[in-house]
Amino acid sequence: MNKVIVVGCGMQAYGAALDVITFGNPKEVILADAFPETIAKLKAFLEKNTKAPTLTPLKLDAGDINAVAAAAQGCDLMLNTAPYKYAVDLTKAAIKAKVPMVDCGGDTDMVLKQLELSDEAKAAGITIIPDCGMGPGMTNITVGHAMEILDTADEIITRDGGIPLNGKPPLNYHLVFNMETLTNEYTEMTTQMRDGKFIDIMGMGMLSTLPWTYKGRVKNLENKFVRYPGHLAFWKAARDIGFFSKEEIKTDNGMFQPRALSKAVLEKFLKPKGGEKDISFIQTISKGKTKDGKKLEITHWIADYSDEKTGLTSMQRTTGFTCSMVGQMIVSGAIKEKGVFPPELGVPKMPFFDLIKTRGFEFNWSQKEV
């Protein structure tokens, strides 16, 4: 690998950049962000924790398609670790530059719009795989693996969480990724499946593209976040009251948006103080039939812990590493098909599972007749 561009130098860029440098051995990594101070912090981290290649800082607006395309020219890979609102623009920029891209996802509507650009990506001769974080991302890949074994499924249940090992009241949580993404996952509608039909429910779980991919083959499909008792009740109450409304309201001090204020207060409160240990994990249980009528239950388990040596949280590792690993699979030729694909279809399952074990993740899967 010669040159990589990382767009967005926030939390998840630390894991993605560390992994691509350690295992991809690029000669140059462009660190692009709108804020020079954010770039500088990531650059210092990489210089401390890797045998860093040339690290080129670049002030860049992720929403400027032409500027991003120009910056990506000549790169082997774009890793998009910017907030999800830039996903479609960065997909268009990657197509314009003819550079493969992987991102961390976080918003289903955005991903569906990215998939609509598949023909353009194919014409450009590149592969783009959005939604490659922990969940969505690794969760999708575990479901995809189960559905390669099963012909139909009566039930697929995924559970995923990133939580402190020793949660502290009142929320028993600390912020491990972008606050806007967290707010979106907790407060926006999510599509799941019951009795073979799509249902839209308020957040607390995210399946992303899985219902569309397996419509007609899966009867019941659901995901829920795992948190300490009381955590999700707080978010539900705050959401129902209106603290996350985007509609401005009038106050004695003028107009303001409840969502913006709530995000600012919670981001300050949830920001890690340093030294917290955490765990991220996925459990997927899939029950269904093979083409020859055999009834199976397939279980996947993935877990990871914060890294005291680098200071990375488990969420930075499971999210950022996943983005990087899938990107490296594209560059190496392990992923050959051109276009835009969700992870459950675009990522070869067993090679990916082999990779996560090299990163020190706990992983096992099993199947049994039922």
C-alpha positions, -999 to +999 in steps of 0.1 A: +000+000+000+014+034-010-009+061+003-040+063+024-063+092+032-082+093+066-110+118+064-122+129+099-097+128+127-120+123+157-124+093+180-127+065+155-098+077+133-074+067+161-082+030+157-086+031+119-053+049+114-034+028+139-046-004+123-039+006+087-004+018+096+004-014+116-010-039+092-012-021+058+023-005+059+015+025+038+043+049+029+021+079+035-011+087+054-030+119+048-048+131+080-076+153+069-100+172+091-116+207+093-098+214+125-059+215+126-058+209+164-077+177+159-053+166+132-023+174+155-036+153+183-041+123+161-007+128+145+010+129+179-008+097+189+003+078+158+039+090+162+039+077+197+022+044+191+034+033+156+065+033+134+047+061+116+051+066+079+049+101+064+019+117+081+006+146+061-018+170+078-045+185+056-072+210+066-102+198+046-140+203+046-155+168+044-186+182+027-166+197-002-168+169-028-143+185-052-117+193-025-119+157-011-116+142-045-086+163-053-070+153-019-077+116-025-061+115-060-034+089-062-045+072-029-050+035-026-077+038+000-100+064+017-110+056+053-140+078+062-141+082+100-160+116+097-195+120+112-222+101+093-237+133+078-208+134+053-212+098+041-229+105+008-206+134-001-175+114+006-189+085-014-193+108-044-158+122-038-143+087-037-161+079-070-148+111-085-113+103-074-116+066-084-104+056-049-120+028-029-136+038+004-148+023+036-167+042+064-179+036+099-216+043+091-241+052+118-272+062+099-293+038+078-308+065+055-274+077+046-262+041+038-292+034+016-284+066-004-248+054-007-260+021-021-279+040-048-244+051-061-233+015-068-235+017-106-213+049-105-187+032-083-187+002-105-182+024-136-153+041-117-138+006-111-138+009-073-154-008-043-171+011-015-184-006+017-202+017+041-213+009+077-181-009+087-180-002+124-188-025+153-226-023+151-236-018+123-206-034+108-194-066+125-230-073+135-240-073+098-211-096+090-221-122+117-257-121+103-244-124+068-223-155+078-254-171+093-274-165+062-248-180+040-254-212+060-292-209+063-317-207+035-344-191+057-344-179+093-373-178+118-354-155+141-321-136+142-313-116+174-282-094+177-271-077+209-242-053+210-227-029+235-198-008+244-198-001+281-175+007+310-164-023+330-173-004+361-202+019+353-208+050+374-242+064+382-264+080+370-259+068+334-232+041+339-217+051+305-189+072+290-187+086+255-168+063+231-178+078+197-192+109+181-220+125+202-241+132+171-240+095+161-248+084+197-278+108+198-290+096+164-288+059+174-308+065+206-335+089+193-342+082+156-364+055+141-349+022+132-363-005+109-365-041+122-386-071+112-415-090+128-434-118+111-416-110+078-427-074+078-408-042+083-415-023+115-402+011+124-395+016+161-377+043+181-340+037+185-321+016+211-309-008+184-298-006+148-299-032+120-290-008+092-294-025+058-301-060+071-339-059+068-336-049+031-309-075+024-328-104+039-364-095+032-383-127+023-357-149+039-359-138+076-391-137+096-380-119+128-349-098+129-339-075+158-310-057+174-308-041+208-280-022+225-267-036+258-264-010+286-264-010+324-299-010+340-315+025+340-294+039+311-318+034+283-348+044+305-331+078+309-327+083+272-362+072+264-377+096+290-355+125+278-365+117+242-402+115+250-401+148+269-385+165+239-349+171+249-338+158+215-362+176+194-347+195+164-376+221+165-365+254+180-384+266+210-387+301+225-372+309+259-365+340+279-330+340+264-342+336+228-347+307+205-327+274+209-328+238+197-333+213+225-313+186+207-283+209+203-283+219+240-288+183+252-259+171+230-236+198+245-245+190+281-243+153+277-211+154+257-194+173+285-209+150+312-201+117+293-166+127+282-141+101+296-120+114+324-091+091+316-082+056+327-116+041+323-116+004+312-143-008+289-156-037+269-174-039+235-192-071+225-216-087+200-238-117+203-258-129+174-281-159+176-297-171+143-323-199+141-335-213+108-333-240+081-308-250+055-318-257+020-319-294+028-343-287+057-319-291+086-329-269+115-299-250+130-290-225+157-259-205+149-242-183+175-215-157+171-196-140+198-171-111+195-156-091+223-127-067+229-113-046+258-097-012+261-060-012+254-039+003+283-008+005+261-023+028+235-051+042+255-077+032+229-111+022+241-126-011+229-151+009+208-122+027+190-107-007+184-138-026+173-151+003+151-119+018+137-101-015+132-131-029+114-131+000+090-094-004+084-095-042+080-123-041+054-103-013+035-072-035+035-092-064+022-102-043-008-067-031-015-053-067-012-078-081-036-096-102-010-127-081-020-128-079-057-164-070-068-168-033-078-197-011-066-212-001-033-222-030-010-234-034+026-210-053+048-232-084+050-228-088+013-195-072+005-172-087+031-159-123+028-168-138+062-142-163+072-112-142+060-126-113+080-130-135+111-094-145+107-084-109+106-102-099+138-084-127+157-050-112+146-062-079+163-067-097+196-105-098+196-123-127+213-142-146+186-161-178+183-190-192+164-208-224+166-238-242+151-260-270+164-290-289+152-322-280+170 
